[in-house]
Every structure is written in C-alpha cells, then in structure tokens.
Amino acid sequence: MNKCASCHGKPSEGRSDRAAFFKPAAPDFTDAHYQEIDPAYLYWRIEVGKTVEPYRSQGSVMPAWSAHFSEEKIWQIVAYLQARAH
C-alpha cells in the first residue's frame, strides 16, 4: 500500500487521481484484463519498471522495484494484482 497506492490507487478507489498526471497514466488494476495477463510479465514489469524499452522511451515513471522487494514479495504483489482485478 505505501509503495504502490499513491499512483495505482487504493483497493476501494481503483486508479488514484494522481495517475492522470503521468504520461502514460498508471494502470488501473481493477481492470479485468489483469486477471488474464501472464504473471511472469507482471513480475518483470514490477522488477524492471521504466528501465527498459519500450517503457523508457514512452515516458513511464514506474520505478524498478527489484532493489526494494524480494522475489517472493514481487510474486505476492503479482498475486494481489490479479486478485484485485474484476
């Protein structure tokens, strides 16, 4: 919650108001298509953030979380994201 909700929103609100300021906007993880996304892709995006293409050149502000979260923690976040989608 303290790392992700400021951009992606709290569970009760969907994407936060702050997300609209980002170009591209931070995703709304309540969107049902997140149930269908390959978990390995979500893991990778959390792990590398904006440090790789095409995200770097598209202006993504997503930090790379691999230095802050363990592999186990990132997988827990992935599971949470997929459960949050509806």
C-alpha positions as CSV (number, residue, x, y, z in Angstrom):
1,M,0.0,0.0,0.0
2,N,2.7,2.5,0.9
3,K,4.7,2.0,-2.3
4,C,2.0,1.5,-4.9
5,A,-1.3,3.1,-3.9
6,S,-0.2,6.7,-4.4
7,C,0.0,6.0,-8.1
8,H,-2.2,3.0,-8.7
9,G,-4.9,3.7,-6.1
10,K,-6.2,2.0,-3.0
11,P,-8.3,-1.1,-3.4
12,S,-11.5,0.8,-2.8
13,E,-10.8,3.5,-5.4
14,G,-9.3,2.0,-8.5
15,R,-6.6,4.2,-10.1
16,S,-5.7,7.3,-8.0
17,D,-6.3,10.8,-9.1
18,R,-2.5,11.2,-9.3
19,A,-2.3,8.6,-12.1
20,A,-3.8,11.0,-14.6
21,F,-0.7,13.3,-14.3
22,F,1.5,10.5,-15.7
23,K,2.0,10.0,-19.4
24,P,1.4,7.2,-19.9
25,A,-1.1,7.0,-17.0
26,A,-0.5,4.5,-14.2
27,P,-2.7,1.4,-14.9
28,D,-5.9,0.8,-13.1
29,F,-5.5,-2.7,-11.6
30,T,-9.2,-3.1,-11.1
31,D,-9.5,-3.6,-14.9
32,A,-10.5,-7.2,-15.5
33,H,-7.8,-7.8,-18.2
34,Y,-5.2,-8.0,-15.4
35,Q,-6.7,-11.4,-14.5
36,E,-5.6,-12.6,-17.9
37,I,-2.1,-11.1,-18.1
38,D,0.8,-13.5,-17.8
39,P,2.0,-13.4,-14.2
40,A,5.6,-13.5,-15.4
41,Y,5.0,-10.3,-17.4
42,L,3.6,-8.5,-14.3
43,Y,6.6,-9.8,-12.3
44,W,9.0,-8.4,-14.9
45,R,7.3,-5.0,-15.1
46,I,7.5,-4.7,-11.3
47,E,11.1,-5.8,-11.3
48,V,12.4,-3.6,-14.1
49,G,10.0,-0.7,-14.1
50,K,10.9,2.1,-16.5
51,T,14.5,1.0,-17.0
52,V,13.8,-1.0,-20.3
53,E,12.3,-0.3,-23.7
54,P,9.7,0.4,-24.7
55,Y,8.8,1.9,-21.3
56,R,11.8,4.2,-21.0
57,S,11.1,6.0,-24.3
58,Q,7.4,6.1,-23.6
59,G,8.0,8.2,-20.5
60,S,7.0,5.6,-17.9
61,V,7.7,6.8,-14.3
62,M,7.3,3.3,-12.8
63,P,10.3,2.6,-10.6
64,A,12.2,-0.7,-10.7
65,W,11.3,-2.4,-7.5
66,S,13.8,-5.3,-7.6
67,A,16.2,-3.4,-5.3
68,H,13.4,-2.9,-2.8
69,F,11.4,-6.1,-2.9
70,S,12.5,-9.8,-2.7
71,E,11.5,-12.2,-5.4
72,E,8.9,-13.7,-3.0
73,K,7.4,-10.2,-2.3
74,I,7.1,-9.4,-6.0
75,W,5.3,-12.6,-6.6
76,Q,3.0,-11.7,-3.7
77,I,2.3,-8.4,-5.4
78,V,1.6,-10.1,-8.7
79,A,-0.9,-12.4,-7.0
80,Y,-2.6,-9.4,-5.3
81,L,-2.9,-7.5,-8.6
82,Q,-4.5,-10.5,-10.3
83,A,-6.9,-11.0,-7.4
84,R,-7.8,-7.3,-7.3
85,A,-8.9,-7.3,-11.0
86,H,-12.6,-7.8,-11.6
